[in-house]
């Protein structure tokens, strides 16, 4: 997932037939403790999500490669 292109719409997660793609909201404390390479962006959505960060996580072991998510993404943030 290219987090620079992701608009946090969660369409990829909703359309995935195998629930491979999961959106996560991460607190500042969790973000500080995350491993190197853990890419997250400030969550959009106004005051409701203030102080939280957003990340899309995909499980490559569960993915069948159907590419439904890549075709549904409005910003082409997902690639196979």
C-alpha positions in Angstrom: 0.0 0.0 0.0 1.4 3.4 -1.0 0.4 5.4 2.1 1.2 8.7 0.2 -1.6 7.9 -2.3 -4.1 6.3 0.2 -7.1 8.5 1.0 -8.3 6.3 3.9 -11.6 5.4 2.2 -11.4 1.7 3.2 -12.9 0.6 -0.1 -10.1 -2.0 -0.5 -10.9 -3.5 2.9 -14.7 -3.6 2.3 -14.4 -5.2 -1.2 -11.7 -7.9 -0.4 -13.5 -11.3 -0.5 -11.1 -12.9 1.9 -10.8 -10.1 4.5 -7.1 -9.8 3.7 -6.9 -6.0 4.0 -7.5 -4.5 7.4 -7.5 -0.8 8.3 -6.0 0.1 11.7 -6.1 3.2 13.8 -2.9 3.6 15.9 -2.4 5.8 18.9 0.7 8.0 19.2 2.1 5.6 21.9 1.6 2.5 19.7 3.2 4.4 16.8 6.3 5.1 18.9 6.6 1.5 19.8 6.1 0.2 16.3 8.9 -1.5 14.4 11.0 0.2 11.7 9.2 0.4 8.4 5.7 0.6 10.0 4.2 3.2 7.8 1.2 5.2 9.0 -0.4 8.6 8.3 -2.4 11.0 10.4 -5.9 9.8 10.4 -8.5 11.9 8.6 -12.0 12.5 9.9 -11.8 15.6 12.1 -11.9 15.6 15.9 -13.2 12.0 16.1 -9.8 10.7 15.0 -7.6 13.5 16.5 -4.3 12.1 17.7 -4.6 8.8 15.8 -2.8 7.5 12.8 -4.1 5.3 10.0 -2.6 2.2 8.4 -3.7 -0.4 5.9 -2.3 -3.9 6.7 -2.6 -6.8 4.3 -1.9 -10.4 5.1 0.1 -11.8 2.1 -0.5 -15.4 3.4 -4.2 -15.0 3.0 -4.2 -13.1 -0.2 -5.3 -15.1 -3.3 -4.1 -12.5 -5.8 -7.6 -11.8 -7.2 -6.7 -8.0 -7.5 -10.2 -6.9 -6.7 -8.8 -4.4 -4.2 -6.4 -2.9 -6.8 -9.2 -2.3 -9.3 -11.5 -0.8 -6.6 -8.9 1.6 -5.2 -9.8 5.1 -6.5 -6.2 6.4 -6.2 -4.2 3.3 -7.2 -2.6 3.1 -3.8 -2.6 -0.7 -3.9 -0.5 -2.8 -6.2 0.3 -6.5 -6.5 
